[in-house]
Amino acid sequence: MNKLKIKKGDNVVVIAGNDKGKTGKVLSVSPADDRVIVEGINMVSKHTKPNSKQPQGGIIKQEAGIHISNLQIADPATGKASRVGFKTVDGKKVRFAKKSGEEIK
């Protein structure tokens, strides 16, 4: 299992695929298969049967997983794609954007 540099709640930029150039917030991360679900990215149509939650059933749009290699952190200063670095500040390990050097919260 790999150590991932993207975490839940981060703003990311899609750098490859059909949604290239779009940005979104990370909803969930799956380190086992290196996939991430991003809000509004990689939307797929899912056919559902009627049930108590969806009495009508039908086709619903929802986000599907996207491979982590197709994403980069959005730089907090500019909003553009940036690589992630690590440094220690006051004895704590923090992530920072390599483009601007600004800390990622």
NORQUIGI-V26783 format. One record per helix or strand. SS is the DSSP state (H for helix, E for strand). FROM is the first residue (numbers start at 1). TO is the last residue. If there is no record, write none. Layout:
# NORQUIGI-V26783
ss,from,to
SS,FROM,TO
SS,FROM,TO
This chain:
# NORQUIGI-V26783
ss,from,to
E,11,14
E,23,30
E,35,38
E,43,48
E,58,63
E,66,67
H,68,70
E,71,74
E,81,82
E,84,89
E,92,97
E,103,103
